[in-house]
Structure formats: C-alpha cells, structure tokens
Amino acid sequence: MSSIRPSHPLTGLIALVIVGVAFFASAAASHARADKHVKEQLVVRGEATVRDTPCDGAVCLQLTDGRFRGTLVGTGAYTGAVTLRVAESSPNGEGGVCAPITGTITLGADTADRLVLAIDGDSCQDGAGNPQTASFTGLAHFTVEYGTGSYRHARGHGLATFSEDAADRDRMTLIGRISR
C-alpha cells in the first residue's frame, strides 16, 4: 500500500508567492535593461520674432530669427509654427481675449541635431485693448515629437511659456524632462 501524505495547506500559497517574487524580479530587471534612457532636466530660454499670417479661423504665427540657450541642448537657432485659434477665443477677465494654441518648436533648426516639440495650450492677451497692438502670455504643454542626429531617440515632455510683447518679440521658456 502506498503512502500518500497530504500537503500542508500553506505549501501551495508559499509556492505561488515564490513564483510571483521571481516573476516580479525578472520583469523589473528586464524593464531596467529596456529603459536605458535616463530622464534629464531640460530648461531652455529663447527669443524670436513673431510674424502673423492669416489662416482659416485662426492666426498663424511664425517664430523667426530665434536663438536659444539651455541645458542638454546648448545654444543655437530655433523656429516655430504656432496656430492661434481665434475662432475659439474667450474673455481673459480683463476686457481682452484668450485663444487655444497648437504648433511646433524646432530647436537646432537647420542642423543635423534637431529636437522638434509639439505644443498645445492657451495664449491670453495681457489686459484689454486692440489685440493687434497688445502683448500676450502663453502657457502650453510640450512633448517631444521627434528628434534627429543626437536626439534621434529623444522623448519627453514639459511646460512652455511664451511672452510676446507689443513689438512682436517673443520670449520662450521650456521646462521639462527628456531622455535620449
């Protein structure tokens, strides 16, 4: 007659815990190897000239003659194409207007090492008066759309501010994190 001993009630639970811990450790090690991109702080300041051009239900803004300086990206030229959706404008609370903005900023324009950022946010007139002669403040989120050269595998996101004065000079600040 064979002797079959009943297993302890906790044996199955202990085995399941051991398998779970081994699976978690293996997945964490695999994730660490796959995510070799370390996120680094990105801070960029730039200045450009704003050129307004009409487009359907919006105002298209071209950022030209832009120069930037910042962490991870050094210094260089930048350009931008921003759509101000004036058809969707709303009051700014001071007798002026706010409108949504979308577009792209290209750091390192005309170089092999470009970082292209997509922006999405709002721009509000500072105070009241004629929007054609007013200053504006914009706040937006940015995400890395793509990069070339040394930024080929870049990804990341952050916040952007834009301050356009009445003389159509724009001051941009980007603060976020990217990995390469």
Secondary structure as UniProt FT lines:
FT   TURN            9..10
FT   HELIX           11..34
FT   STRAND          40..55
FT   TURN            56..57
FT   STRAND          58..70
FT   TURN            71..73
FT   STRAND          74..84
FT   HELIX           86..88
FT   STRAND          90..91
FT   STRAND          97..107
FT   TURN            108..110
FT   STRAND          115..125
FT   HELIX           131..133
FT   STRAND          136..147
FT   HELIX           149..151
FT   TURN            152..153
FT   STRAND          155..164
FT   TURN            166..167
FT   STRAND          169..179
//
